Structure formats: C-alpha cells, structure tokens
Amino acid sequence: MKAARLLAVAPLQAAQALVGFGSIVVFTRLMSAEDFGRYALALSISMAAHTLLFTWAEAAAFRFFATAQAARRLADHFATLLGIAFLLGGATLLVTAFILSRAGLAHEASSIAAFAAGAASLRFVTRIARETDRASLSFTRYAVLETAYLALGFAAGVGLLIYFDLGAAAPFAGLMLAGVLIAMIDAPRLFAQASGGYVTLMRTQLYAQYGTPLALALVVDLGVQALARTLVATQAGEASLGAYAAAFGLTRPLDLIFTGVAATFAPMLFSAYEKEGAGAARGVAADAFAWLCALTLPACVGLAMVAEPLTTLMIGRALSAEAAAAMPWLAFAALCSGFALHYWSEAFQLTHRTGQRALLMLAPGAVQLMLTFALARTYGAQGAAIASAAGAALAACLLALRGRKLFDMPAPSGVLVRIAIATASMAGVLAMLPAGDGAGWFALRVGVGLVTYLAVASALNVLGARDRIVRAILRPAPATAGAEG
C-alpha cells in the first residue's frame, strides 16, 4: 500500500477531527443548554436511523463494485443502487411528512425532524457515490468531496444558527444544504453509470442479505455504548460519565487512523480478491496489517503515557484526574476495536458471512455491559473504560479466530515484533522524562516520543523505511550542464 494513497485521505481525517471538535466548541456557545441537549438527542436518533435504514445499501455499493466490474454488470449495479435510493429516500421523506402532519409536535421538534430526514436522504445518495469512489480506487475524489460535504455542512449550520436563529435544527439544515450541493455533483455521474442497466429484485436481495447484518451490528454497537454510558451515570454519577466521555473523545485520533488506512486498503483488498484471487488479497492484507500496526500501536501507547498531561491540558480540573485514569484503557479499547472493525472483520465481508460477524459481536457487547455494571460503581470512569477494553479485546479475538476459517487474514509476526520494539523504545524514553505541566512540556513529550519511535523504526526497517533512506542517500546527483559539456 503506497503512502501517497494514505496522504490523499489525510485532509479528510483532519476535517473530521476539526468538525467533530468544532461542533462541540461552537454549538455549545451559540445554542442554549436546552437547544444543545435537543440537538445531541436528535443527532443520536438520526445516526441510529440512518444506520438502520441506509447503511446496508452503502456497504453493498462498496462491496459489490468489484464483483459487478469483473462480471461486466456495472450498469445493473448502479441502476439497482439508484432504485434503492429513490425507494428508501422517498419513503423516509413521505413517512416523516405523514408523522409530522399527524403528531402535533412543537414547531422546533418538527423542524428538526424535517431537516434531519432531508439531510439523511441526500446523505444516502452521496454515500453511495463516496463508497463507489473508494471501491474504484478514486481516493482523491473520495477525499475532496467528503471533505467538502463536512466543511460545507458545518459552515452552513453555523451560518443558519447565527443569522436565522434555527436553534437545534440549524446543524441538520446545514447538512441538508451540503447534501444538495454534493448530490448535484454526484447525481449526473451516477445516472451515467446506470445508463442501460436494470433494477433487479435478485440483486437487491443479494445486497440486503450482505448489508443488513452489518447495519444491525452497528445499531447494536450504538445501543451497547448508549446503555454503557447510562450505566455509568446511574452507577457512578454524571461526573464520572463526563470524565468517561471526555477521555473517550481524546482517544478519537486512533479511530481516525484506522478509518484512514481502511479507506485505502479495503478497496484494494476486495479488488484483488475478486480479480486475482485469495493469494493476491492476502498480500494486500499483509501490507495493510503492517501499516495499521506501525501507526496505531505507538499512537495507543503514546496516548496512554501522556494521559495525565493531556487531560490536564484539555479537560477541566474537576474531570481531568478521573479521565486520565480512564484514558489508557480506552486507548487499548480503541486499538482492539479498530483491528476488529477495520481488519479482522474483512474476512467475513470478503466471504459474504456478515450474519456470522453480527452474531459474534453480541458476546462482546454483553461482556462490556456486565462489567460496566460491576465496575462503574466502585471505579467510576476507569471501571467503565476497563469494561470497554475487555469487550473490544474479546471482539478482536473472536473475529480473528473465527475469520481464519473463512479467509486467513495474515498477521506477520516479524513486522509486529519490530514495531513492538520501536514502540517499547519510545515508551522507555517517555518514562524517563521528568513530569511537567503546560502545553510546551506536553509538546516536548510528544516530539521526543515521535522522534524516538521514528528513529528506531527506521533502523529496524519498518515499512521499508531504512531501504528508502539508503536509496535516497545513494541516488546519483543529476548531471549538470557543465558536466555534460
């Protein structure tokens, strides 16, 4: 996997981080506490509804692109996806309109629901286009248009909140406007690709059989996380829930790394599997495993080791100590869940066994909830973080072990050992640094850790870094005009 492909999606990962943090900073200041509470609740409901209604087709748009391309049936593939989009999107809008006309909700609640339904339906169309971009290895187009959607949606939401006082409905109205603009770019291309194709019931059923278990698994995970937070609040109090949520947010960089690598590696994996066979797909997977380990293992250990100064810097004094205790466990949970979701689960998606994957994920969810109930009362946010780590570790183990029987996703031990040595060296150097406070001291620790890891990893030739450096040093200088003469 080429580093250039990762760099192509790097601006998108940065935009996701900025919009995520920016939404909290801006909306909490521009909205009243009541409006922000309504917005947060509506956002959770909207995400769950979108996942349940649309995610199955978005997953199928990605997974079956290479299959349809190999069979020369791309027109049928796109025609079926557009048919699904018109049916589900139109039904969502009609049902929402019917409910709003009969329910007698307050004006603000009706506005939120109407804008959220419109935004979700348009987002469905743009997500089909983005998943197609990924599947066709058009990473630059994928990153540019997805970044544009996020930036336009956020900016429009802020503008509508300031100038039109739409309250909690403003962010959803902004996303709807962004969806209109991006859909106007995507629609002509989608219709052109569907030209001459036919919507078939058999293909729709195949896509539903593949994608529905994935959507249900995501909904279950959303439910588990919501229940876990509810348990923390009831068992340990709202302050512990706040510390847990804050620590969870600070481990977000790990999620962004996983999604960035997966955005580039997954389409190459599926394309190789469909066109060249299992052997070629394993080669792609081995390369992806090396990149994931090289980027996420030091990030996980680094977050754990700077938990105290990071939480002191980013979180209020009332929550920082408890959040610092939870962060190492949540970083480990993010590492395990990242490998489970973005690596080991690919074996089930390659072989169309998504139903098995969904069933396997029930056990980790149950373990997390039981441990949260048992530990949160005594250990607060740290207990909930331990429960999350246990559930994520179990999920990774179950998917890895069961997935091997379907498709053996490689885990090269030599690469893992070298990355572990470089990460341990970084951790050792960080452990020897004296404690200190402030942004400058935190930046110094991060810089020292990063330089140490890169130096040792390069010496051990992780990802071929040493070979690249040697080639760059030994590369002959270009001949000058005088020398030629």
FENCOR-V388609 format. One record per helix or strand of 3 or more residues. SS is the DSSP state (~ for helix, > for strand). FROM is the first residue (numbers start at 1). TO is the last residue. If there is no record, write none. Layout:
ss | from | to
SS | FROM | TO
SS | FROM | TO
This chain:
ss | from | to
~ | 3 | 30
~ | 33 | 63
~ | 65 | 70
~ | 74 | 103
~ | 107 | 135
~ | 139 | 163
~ | 167 | 194
~ | 201 | 236
~ | 238 | 250
~ | 252 | 275
~ | 278 | 305
~ | 307 | 314
~ | 317 | 344
~ | 346 | 350
~ | 354 | 403
~ | 413 | 432
~ | 439 | 459
~ | 462 | 474
~ | 481 | 484
